[in-house]
Amino acid sequence: MYTVRIEHPVADFARWKQVFDGDRAHRGRSGVRRYRVYRAVDDPRFVTVDLDFDGSAQAEAFVATMRGLWSKVEGSLIEGPRARILEAVEERDL
């Protein structure tokens, strides 16, 4: 499994969430299997999103799509977005 981890501060979480829920990136058609949205406890304006994919090519294509979308909202809705593709190497329940 591959996870795209996106991190950035948002100007207004409620407004950002509305845009996120609008799904302009077409997550389902892009191969996203599931996602998780996090807010930093010490800074509720800081958002992290993890999106899971079956393959690295899907994850890379999704990041490219996101970069195009970010260019339209950076500075007004989000600041300095960062994306990383992570490969799961171990998972264990304790």
Wavefront OBJ file of the C-alpha trace (Angstrom):
o trace
v 0.000 0.000 0.000
v 1.095 3.546 -0.735
v -0.017 6.619 1.164
v 0.090 10.193 -0.068
v 0.598 12.411 2.963
v -0.340 16.052 2.395
v 0.405 18.733 4.987
v -0.312 22.456 5.036
v -1.814 25.236 7.122
v -5.265 26.490 6.131
v -6.665 29.988 6.433
v -10.077 28.751 7.600
v -10.669 25.058 8.368
v -14.431 25.126 7.721
v -13.920 26.730 4.306
v -11.055 24.343 3.479
v -13.201 21.334 4.514
v -16.011 22.486 2.241
v -13.592 22.611 -0.709
v -12.071 19.250 0.296
v -15.540 17.669 0.464
v -16.240 19.034 -3.040
v -13.598 16.525 -4.233
v -12.172 18.447 -7.177
v -9.392 15.838 -7.367
v -11.932 13.032 -7.980
v -10.409 10.843 -5.290
v -12.401 7.692 -6.111
v -11.589 7.825 -9.835
v -7.956 8.593 -8.985
v -7.534 5.323 -7.090
v -7.885 6.529 -3.498
v -8.988 3.561 -1.353
v -9.477 5.527 1.875
v -8.383 8.783 3.429
v -7.933 10.317 6.847
v -8.009 14.023 7.727
v -6.064 15.218 10.780
v -5.772 18.569 12.557
v -2.798 19.346 14.757
v -3.780 19.520 18.416
v -1.444 22.454 19.070
v -2.448 24.323 15.872
v -5.954 23.550 14.528
v -5.124 25.460 11.328
v -2.524 22.814 10.400
v -4.062 19.976 8.369
v -2.641 16.597 7.379
v -4.424 14.294 4.934
v -3.403 10.677 4.322
v -4.773 9.051 1.158
v -4.193 5.342 0.520
v -3.537 3.817 -2.922
v -2.834 0.313 -4.195
v 0.058 1.408 -6.429
v 2.798 4.012 -6.574
v 1.853 5.171 -10.101
v -1.644 6.119 -8.900
v -0.157 7.969 -5.935
v 2.283 9.881 -8.149
v -0.466 10.848 -10.602
v -2.619 12.055 -7.715
v 0.177 14.261 -6.371
v 0.542 15.808 -9.833
v -3.199 16.510 -9.884
v -3.012 18.088 -6.443
v -0.141 20.369 -7.458
v -2.318 21.724 -10.247
v -5.196 22.349 -7.844
v -2.942 23.901 -5.213
v -1.658 26.486 -7.668
v -5.200 27.877 -7.814
v -5.733 28.243 -4.045
v -2.275 28.707 -2.520
v -2.083 31.944 -0.595
v -5.837 32.259 -0.162
v -7.047 28.900 1.174
v -3.790 27.046 1.933
v -0.141 27.898 2.492
v 2.949 25.952 1.423
v 1.398 22.555 0.686
v 3.725 19.577 0.887
v 3.121 16.041 -0.348
v 5.059 12.843 0.232
v 4.435 9.353 -1.059
v 4.978 6.749 1.632
v 5.243 2.998 1.170
v 3.909 0.835 3.980
v 6.614 -1.567 5.126
v 5.072 -2.804 8.357
v 1.806 -2.576 10.217
v 0.965 -4.270 13.483
v -1.869 -4.114 15.975
v -0.810 -4.195 19.624
l 1 2 3 4 5 6 7 8 9 10 11 12 13 14 15 16 17 18 19 20 21 22 23 24 25 26 27 28 29 30 31 32 33 34 35 36 37 38 39 40 41 42 43 44 45 46 47 48 49 50 51 52 53 54 55 56 57 58 59 60 61 62 63 64 65 66 67 68 69 70 71 72 73 74 75 76 77 78 79 80 81 82 83 84 85 86 87 88 89 90 91 92 93 94
